[in-house]
Amino acid sequence: MKHTYKVSILSLFLITTIIACTATPEKTVEQSPVQATVLVNDYPTRDRVEYVLNCVAQHGGLTYITQYACGCKIDKIAEKLTFTEFESAKTFTYLSKGQTGDAGAVFRDPAQSKDLRTRLKQAESAAEKSCFVK
């Protein structure tokens, strides 16, 4: 009797899930460039975790406070930069470090690189002030 009950509940759950998935049409919202908004959750989880772990390491190790503050920090950055902009800024930063002269000029000097690196620094600075209690 218990086995039949479990199978019935599982079957009901699966049928409900299948019906819900097929019954709800996908909503496509067309937005004009003026209405476009930045999604705070467009950062992949892997990249968020990587950022938080690096931040925790820079702030003295894993404690509840540093973990929370670093999670807050990446959320604040995500409000200001899309993931594509964040990724590009980090890439420009990594590629221009340690490269002096003409070797680093390709990554350091373009206007896009300067703009993205500046915006990332400003976002990180504002997030640091907002999330970390001093």
N, C-alpha and C positions, 0 to 999 in steps of 0.2 A: 504494500500500500504506500509506504513512504517513497519507494522508488518511482512509482507511477505519478505521485504528487510532484516530485522533483522534475520529472520529465515533462509533465504538463506545464509547470511554471516556466521551465526553460524554453519550451516550445512557444508559449505565450509571449515571453520576452523577445525571442527571435522574430516572431511574426510581427509584433508591434514595432520592433526596430526596423525591419524591412519595409513595412508599410510607411512608417514615418520618413524614412529616407527617400522613398519613391514618391510620396505624396507631397512633400514640400518642394515646390519649384525653386530653383536657384534664382535669387534676386540679383539682377544686374542693375547697378546704379550708375548712371552716366553722370559724371561731374564735369562741370566746366573747370578750366584752370583756376578760376577765382574761388570755387567751392572746394577744391582739393585740400585735403587735410593730411597731416603727417600721422601715420599710424604708430602709436607707441610700441605696439607689439610686433613690429615687422622685423625685429632682430631675431635671428635664429637662437634657439636655446643654447646650443653649443657655444656660440660666440658670447652670449651673455655670461655663461658660466666661466668661460675662459677669462673674460674681463674681470669678473668678481674675484676669481682666484688670484689673478695678478695684482689686483688692488689690495686684497687681504695680505698678500705677501709684502707689499710695499708699506703697509701700515702696521707691521709688527706681528703678524700671525693671526691665526683663526680664533676669534672670539665672537660671541654673539653680536657685540657692538660693531666690530669691523665688518662682519658678514652682512649685517643689516645696512650699514652705511654704504658699503660698496654696491649692494643691490640697489639701494636708493640712487646712488651715483649713476649707474648705467641707465636707470629709468629716466633720470633727469637729462642725460645726454640724448637719449632716444626721443625726448620731446623736442629737442632742438635740431637734430640731424637725422636724416633717413639712414637706413642701414647702408645703402650704397655710398652715401657721402662719408659716413663713419669709416667704412672699409677703405675707401679711397684715401682718406686723410691718414689713416694708420699706415697704409701702404707707402704713401709719399714720405711719411715720417721715418719709417723703418729703412727705406731705400736711400734716404738722404743722410742718415746718421753715419758718421765715420768716413763719409766721402767728401773730400775737399777738392777744391779746384774744379776743373772741367768734368771730372768723373761724377761728381754729385750734382752738377749744374742741371743736368737733364731732369732730375727729380725735384730739385730744390727751387729752381728759378721760374718755372712757368707760373702764370697768374692763377691758374686753377689750383696748383699745388699750394701756393702761398695762401690763397683764400680758404681752402679746405683745412689746412693746418692751423690757421688762425682761428677759424670757427670751432675746431675741435678743442684748441687750447682754451678758448673762452667758455665753451660748454663744460669742459672738465673743471675749470676754475669755479664757475658758478655752482656746479654740482657739488664740488668739494666744500664750498662755503655753506651750501644748503643742507647737506647730508651729515657732515661730521660735526659733532659737538666739541668745541674747544674749551 
